[in-house]
Amino acid sequence: MLTVEKPIVTSRLLLRPFVPADVEALHVIRTEPDVLRYLYWPPATLDEVREVVDRRRTMNRLVEENDYLVLAAVCRDTGRLVGEVDLCWTSVAHRHGEFGVILHPRAQGRGLATEAGTALLDLAFGQLGLHRVSARTDSRNAACVAVLRRLGMRQEAHLRECVRFAGQWYDELVLAVLAGEWAARGD
Ligand SMILES: CC(C)(COP(=O)(O)OP(=O)(O)OC[C@H]1O[C@@H](n2cnc3c(N)ncnc32)[C@H](O)[C@@H]1OP(=O)(O)O)[C@@H](O)C(=O)NCCC(=O)NCCS
């Protein structure tokens, strides 16, 4: 069980629960073609984003299996929402979680996804006590694979044509890192 009440502070970011004032900035991210390219989501309307933010206001805790923790990533120096990180508690018995990260294109290429991911994995393996954290991504999403590898994840699977979106089949990769590997990073 894990609850995030106060922002998690990294060197350049605050990771905090979503608030109603985030709707506009999240709408920009959720309609940005560079963000959506490999996500299999259509661009979201403003009303849809309002509903998403409303649901997310309580997604600051992991209480039972399949709960999602979703945190806004906010630049400390500008106060701007630049993305989000999430962790799903996919198995309580097997202590598994699934990680994801999204950044506005202007925030990419600066190591912010790695910074936010590191803080979330610290929480996942530390306070939540997970044994394994995995991530799935479209096999063409090289930037995502690169950030997952920077976080110490190894590729475990290549799932052929496992996603059907807009009349096409897509491959996904599964990458993962174990608690022991996380603890040993940098050795
Ligand atoms: C996936 C995604 C979050 C990766 O973002 P990113 O900014 O490339 O990832 P990082 O934070 O690790 O930054 C790495 C880049 O910053 C550079 N960088 C600069 N300063 C850095 C620092 N202090 N630390 C690490 N990298 C740094 C790296 O050299 C690298 O640049 P490169 O891509 O030219 O090699 C981003 O591409 C994205 O939001 N995509 C759209 C949504 C999506 O597909 N999400 C994944 C769903 S599974």
Ligand as a Chemical Component Dictionary entry (heavy atoms), coordinates in Angstrom:
data_LIG
# 
_chem_comp.id                   LIG 
_chem_comp.type                 NON-POLYMER 
_chem_comp.pdbx_formal_charge   0 
_chem_comp.three_letter_code    LIG 
# 
loop_
_chem_comp_atom.comp_id 
_chem_comp_atom.atom_id 
_chem_comp_atom.alt_atom_id 
_chem_comp_atom.type_symbol 
_chem_comp_atom.charge 
_chem_comp_atom.model_Cartn_x 
_chem_comp_atom.model_Cartn_y 
_chem_comp_atom.model_Cartn_z 
_chem_comp_atom.pdbx_ordinal 
LIG C1  C1  C 0 9.213  8.141  -24.022 1  
LIG C2  C2  C 0 9.604  9.560  -23.655 2  
LIG C3  C3  C 0 8.992  9.924  -22.317 3  
LIG C4  C4  C 0 11.147 9.652  -23.574 4  
LIG O1  O1  O 0 11.513 10.996 -23.297 5  
LIG P1  P1  P 0 13.059 11.451 -23.404 6  
LIG O2  O2  O 0 13.121 12.870 -23.081 7  
LIG O3  O3  O 0 13.611 10.993 -24.721 8  
LIG O4  O4  O 0 13.729 10.542 -22.303 9  
LIG P2  P2  P 0 14.852 10.924 -21.229 10 
LIG O5  O5  O 0 14.295 11.754 -20.171 11 
LIG O6  O6  O 0 15.482 9.659  -20.801 12 
LIG O7  O7  O 0 15.868 11.823 -22.052 13 
LIG C5  C5  C 0 16.846 11.204 -22.843 14 
LIG C6  C6  C 0 17.420 12.195 -23.804 15 
LIG O8  O8  O 0 17.801 13.361 -23.078 16 
LIG C7  C7  C 0 19.228 13.558 -23.206 17 
LIG N1  N1  N 0 19.677 14.096 -21.912 18 
LIG C8  C8  C 0 20.010 15.393 -21.702 19 
LIG N2  N2  N 0 20.290 15.568 -20.420 20 
LIG C9  C9  C 0 20.165 14.379 -19.807 21 
LIG C10 C10 C 0 20.315 13.948 -18.462 22 
LIG N3  N3  N 0 20.653 14.795 -17.490 23 
LIG N4  N4  N 0 20.068 12.638 -18.171 24 
LIG C11 C11 C 0 19.696 11.752 -19.129 25 
LIG N5  N5  N 0 19.518 12.123 -20.438 26 
LIG C12 C12 C 0 19.753 13.439 -20.757 27 
LIG C13 C13 C 0 19.768 12.200 -23.581 28 
LIG O9  O9  O 0 20.984 12.303 -24.270 29 
LIG C14 C14 C 0 18.669 11.695 -24.488 30 
LIG O10 O10 O 0 18.742 12.346 -25.717 31 
LIG P3  P3  P 0 18.600 11.544 -27.105 32 
LIG O11 O11 O 0 17.163 11.047 -27.142 33 
LIG O12 O12 O 0 18.877 12.571 -28.133 34 
LIG O13 O13 O 0 19.568 10.426 -27.035 35 
LIG C15 C15 C 0 9.121  10.573 -24.746 36 
LIG O14 O14 O 0 9.671  10.221 -25.980 37 
LIG C16 C16 C 0 7.597  10.639 -24.867 38 
LIG O15 O15 O 0 6.911  11.247 -24.044 39 
LIG N6  N6  N 0 7.049  10.016 -25.926 40 
LIG C17 C17 C 0 5.609  10.095 -26.178 41 
LIG C18 C18 C 0 4.811  9.263  -25.190 42 
LIG C19 C19 C 0 5.273  7.819  -25.169 43 
LIG O16 O16 O 0 5.390  7.192  -26.221 44 
LIG N7  N7  N 0 5.509  7.313  -23.961 45 
LIG C20 C20 C 0 5.961  5.974  -23.754 46 
LIG C21 C21 C 0 4.814  5.084  -23.507 47 
LIG S1  S1  S 0 5.372  3.406  -23.226 48 
# 
loop_
_chem_comp_bond.comp_id 
_chem_comp_bond.atom_id_1 
_chem_comp_bond.atom_id_2 
_chem_comp_bond.value_order 
_chem_comp_bond.pdbx_ordinal 
LIG C1  C2  SING 1  
LIG C2  C3  SING 2  
LIG C2  C4  SING 3  
LIG C2  C15 SING 4  
LIG C4  O1  SING 5  
LIG O1  P1  SING 6  
LIG P1  O2  DOUB 7  
LIG P1  O3  SING 8  
LIG P1  O4  SING 9  
LIG O4  P2  SING 10 
LIG P2  O5  DOUB 11 
LIG P2  O6  SING 12 
LIG P2  O7  SING 13 
LIG O7  C5  SING 14 
LIG C5  C6  SING 15 
LIG C6  O8  SING 16 
LIG C6  C14 SING 17 
LIG O8  C7  SING 18 
LIG C7  N1  SING 19 
LIG C7  C13 SING 20 
LIG N1  C8  SING 21 
LIG N1  C12 SING 22 
LIG C8  N2  DOUB 23 
LIG N2  C9  SING 24 
LIG C9  C10 SING 25 
LIG C9  C12 DOUB 26 
LIG C10 N3  SING 27 
LIG C10 N4  DOUB 28 
LIG N4  C11 SING 29 
LIG C11 N5  DOUB 30 
LIG N5  C12 SING 31 
LIG C13 O9  SING 32 
LIG C13 C14 SING 33 
LIG C14 O10 SING 34 
LIG O10 P3  SING 35 
LIG P3  O11 DOUB 36 
LIG P3  O12 SING 37 
LIG P3  O13 SING 38 
LIG C15 O14 SING 39 
LIG C15 C16 SING 40 
LIG C16 O15 DOUB 41 
LIG C16 N6  SING 42 
LIG N6  C17 SING 43 
LIG C17 C18 SING 44 
LIG C18 C19 SING 45 
LIG C19 O16 DOUB 46 
LIG C19 N7  SING 47 
LIG N7  C20 SING 48 
LIG C20 C21 SING 49 
LIG C21 S1  SING 50 
# 
